[in-house]
Amino acid sequence: MVNVKGKWALITGASRGIGYLTAKFMAEQGCNLILHSRKPENTEKVLEEVKALGVEAYSVSAELSDLDAVEAMLREIDSRGTQVDIVMNNAGVQIAYRNEYFSTPVSDYTESFKINTIAPAMICYHFMPKMIERGFGRILNTTSGIRLEPQQAGYSASKAALDKITIDLGSTVEGTDVMINLTDPGWCRTDLGGPHAPNAPESAIPGIAVGAFVDDKKSGRYLNAPYFTGMTLEEAVAYAEKNFDSPYGK
């Protein structure tokens, strides 16, 4: 199991919901954090809380639908000289639930793809070559299990595209200590999931982060957090390494 103490992780959407819980969890493991949100003030609370756990941390901000702002955020991280070892592309948006789905506007797709697909891809493309050069890295892209719901077409299509990017990139590093996998918190009672979701956000821990700790050189997997609910981190890592294989064949 990877020891993340002293390593640096970038977590997008860290101010609330699953991102907030993930930040707290990673800090408890000794991981230093770069906490992203749309506005600097949004991460003030979590920044204070993770620093109180004894790790180094700072915040960055960008509206992920503004791709120039994403580029500026990446330049800011570089300017600080931070060696990013772990990327958790957690932030996402569900634009709308449209019962009149034949009237789905084009903007549902354009906004969903900018935030849920293109911005995470830009972050992967920025940090992954540096990870390959150093010989270590972990990237987790948050996906969704939504299927057969044309009411959420923009959201689900953008996540499916992210799945494709992740699996294709994973094939280039399979067998190395740079690993890129998919994670999914399940349907949780967050701002995105809504108040009627069946699962508490806390149920996503430790599964949402298990891909940062696995050490078996396998990429392209779908590490669905509900599979790990109720496990310790050590149990979750062992279960993931035993039961989740790469999709690339032998």
C-alpha positions in Angstrom: 0.0 0.0 0.0 1.3 3.4 -0.9 2.4 5.7 2.0 1.1 9.1 1.0 2.7 10.9 4.0 4.5 14.0 2.7 3.2 13.6 -0.9 1.1 16.3 -2.6 -2.4 15.8 -3.9 -4.5 18.1 -5.9 -8.2 17.7 -5.2 -10.7 19.6 -7.4 -14.1 20.5 -5.9 -12.6 20.3 -2.4 -14.9 22.8 -0.6 -17.9 20.6 0.0 -19.4 17.2 -0.4 -17.2 14.3 -1.5 -14.3 16.5 -2.3 -14.4 18.0 1.3 -14.5 14.5 2.8 -11.7 13.3 0.6 -9.5 16.2 1.6 -10.0 15.5 5.3 -9.4 11.8 4.7 -6.1 12.4 2.7 -4.9 14.8 5.4 -5.5 12.2 8.0 -3.1 9.9 6.1 -0.5 12.7 6.1 -0.9 13.9 2.6 -0.2 17.5 1.7 -3.0 19.1 -0.2 -3.8 21.6 -3.0 -7.5 22.4 -2.5 -9.4 23.7 -5.5 -12.7 25.4 -5.6 -14.4 28.1 -7.8 -13.6 30.9 -5.3 -10.8 31.1 -2.7 -13.2 31.8 0.1 -14.9 28.5 -0.5 -12.0 26.5 0.7 -11.2 28.6 3.8 -12.9 26.1 6.2 -11.4 22.9 4.8 -8.0 24.6 4.5 -8.0 25.4 8.2 -9.2 21.9 9.1 -6.6 20.0 7.1 -3.7 22.2 8.4 -4.9 21.5 11.9 -4.2 17.8 11.1 -0.5 18.7 10.6 -0.2 18.7 6.8 0.9 21.5 4.4 -1.9 22.8 2.3 -2.9 25.8 0.1 -5.9 26.6 -2.1 -6.3 27.5 -5.7 -9.4 28.6 -7.6 -10.8 28.3 -11.1 -14.2 28.1 -12.7 -13.7 24.8 -14.6 -16.0 25.9 -17.4 -13.5 28.7 -18.1 -10.6 26.8 -19.7 -8.3 29.8 -19.6 -8.9 29.9 -15.8 -7.9 26.2 -15.7 -4.7 27.0 -17.5 -4.0 29.8 -15.1 -4.6 27.5 -12.1 -2.1 25.0 -13.5 0.5 27.8 -14.0 0.0 28.9 -10.4 0.7 25.4 -9.1 3.8 25.2 -11.2 5.0 28.6 -10.0 4.8 27.4 -6.5 7.2 24.5 -7.4 4.8 21.9 -6.0 5.5 18.3 -7.1 2.0 16.9 -7.6 2.1 13.2 -6.9 -1.7 12.6 -6.8 -4.5 14.1 -8.7 -8.2 13.7 -7.7 -10.4 15.1 -10.4 -13.5 15.2 -8.1 -15.3 18.4 -9.3 -18.3 17.9 -11.6 -21.6 19.4 -12.5 -25.0 17.9 -13.2 -26.7 20.6 -15.3 -30.3 19.5 -15.2 -32.8 16.7 -15.1 -35.0 17.0 -18.1 -38.2 15.0 -18.4 -38.7 16.6 -21.8 -35.4 15.2 -22.9 -36.0 15.6 -26.7 -35.8 19.3 -25.9 -32.4 19.0 -24.2 -30.5 22.2 -25.1 -27.0 22.2 -26.6 -25.7 24.1 -23.6 -26.3 21.0 -21.4 -23.6 19.3 -23.5 -21.2 22.1 -23.9 -21.2 23.1 -20.2 -21.1 19.4 -19.0 -18.2 18.6 -21.3 -16.1 21.6 -20.3 -16.4 20.9 -16.6 -16.7 17.1 -16.5 -14.5 16.1 -19.4 -12.2 18.8 -20.8 -11.0 20.4 -17.6 -10.1 17.0 -16.0 -8.4 16.0 -19.2 -6.3 19.2 -19.2 -5.3 18.5 -15.6 -4.3 14.9 -16.5 -2.3 16.1 -19.6 -0.5 18.7 -17.4 0.6 16.5 -14.6 0.9 13.0 -16.0 4.1 13.6 -18.1 5.8 14.9 -14.9 4.7 11.8 -13.0 6.0 9.6 -15.8 9.4 11.4 -15.7 9.6 10.9 -11.9 8.3 7.3 -12.0 5.4 7.8 -9.7 1.9 9.2 -9.8 -1.7 8.4 -9.1 -4.7 10.0 -10.9 -8.3 9.4 -10.0 -11.0 10.7 -12.3 -14.5 10.7 -10.8 -17.1 9.1 -13.1 -20.8 8.2 -12.7 -22.8 5.0 -12.9 -25.8 6.7 -14.4 -27.1 4.8 -17.4 -30.4 4.5 -19.4 -31.4 8.0 -18.3 -31.8 10.4 -21.3 -33.0 12.9 -18.8 -29.4 13.4 -17.8 -27.8 13.1 -21.2 -25.3 15.9 -21.0 -24.0 14.8 -17.7 -23.8 11.1 -18.4 -22.3 11.6 -21.9 -19.5 13.8 -20.4 -18.7 11.2 -17.8 -18.6 8.5 -20.4 -16.2 10.6 -22.4 -14.0 10.9 -19.3 -14.1 7.2 -18.9 -12.8 6.7 -22.4 -10.0 9.3 -21.9 -9.0 7.6 -18.6 -8.9 4.1 -20.0 -7.0 5.1 -23.1 -4.4 7.0 -21.1 -4.1 4.1 -18.7 -3.0 1.8 -21.5 0.1 4.0 -22.0 1.3 3.5 -18.4 0.0 0.0 -17.6 2.6 -1.9 -15.6 4.3 1.2 -14.3 4.1 3.1 -11.0 2.0 5.8 -12.7 -1.6 4.8 -12.4 -4.7 6.4 -13.6 -8.1 5.0 -12.6 -11.8 5.8 -12.3 -13.6 6.3 -9.1 -17.3 6.7 -8.3 -18.8 7.7 -4.9 -22.2 6.2 -5.8 -25.4 8.1 -5.4 -24.8 10.2 -2.3 -26.8 13.0 -0.6 -24.6 15.9 -1.8 -25.4 19.1 -3.7 -25.0 17.1 -6.9 -26.7 13.9 -5.8 -29.6 15.7 -4.1 -31.4 15.1 -0.8 -33.2 11.9 -1.9 -30.1 9.9 -2.7 -29.9 6.7 -0.7 -26.3 7.0 0.6 -24.6 9.3 3.1 -21.6 11.0 1.6 -19.5 9.4 4.3 -20.2 6.0 2.7 -17.8 6.9 -0.1 -14.8 6.8 2.3 -12.4 5.1 1.9 -13.4 3.8 -1.5 -13.4 7.2 -3.3 -9.7 7.4 -2.5 -8.5 3.8 -2.7 -6.9 4.4 -6.1 -4.4 6.7 -4.5 -3.1 3.9 -2.3 -3.2 0.8 -4.5 0.3 -0.4 -5.5 -0.2 -3.0 -8.2 0.7 -1.0 -11.3 -2.8 -1.4 -12.9 -4.7 1.3 -14.6 -8.1 1.9 -16.3 -10.2 0.3 -13.6 -13.6 1.4 -12.3 -13.1 1.5 -8.5 -16.7 2.0 -7.4 -16.6 3.4 -3.8 -19.7 1.5 -2.6 -17.8 -1.8 -3.0 -15.5 -0.6 -0.1 -18.0 0.9 2.3 -17.4 -0.2 5.9 -13.8 -1.3 5.2 -10.6 0.1 6.7 -8.2 1.7 4.2 -6.0 -1.4 4.4 -8.9 -3.7 3.7 -10.1 -1.6 0.8 -6.6 -1.5 -0.8 -6.2 -5.3 -0.5 -9.7 -5.8 -1.9 -9.1 -3.5 -4.9 -5.8 -5.2 -5.7 -7.3 -8.7 -5.6 -10.6 -8.1 -7.3 -10.2 -5.2 -9.8 -8.2 -5.9 -12.9 -7.1 -3.7 -15.8 -9.3 -3.8 -18.9 -6.5 -4.3 -21.4 -6.3 -8.0 -21.6 -3.1 -10.1 -21.2 
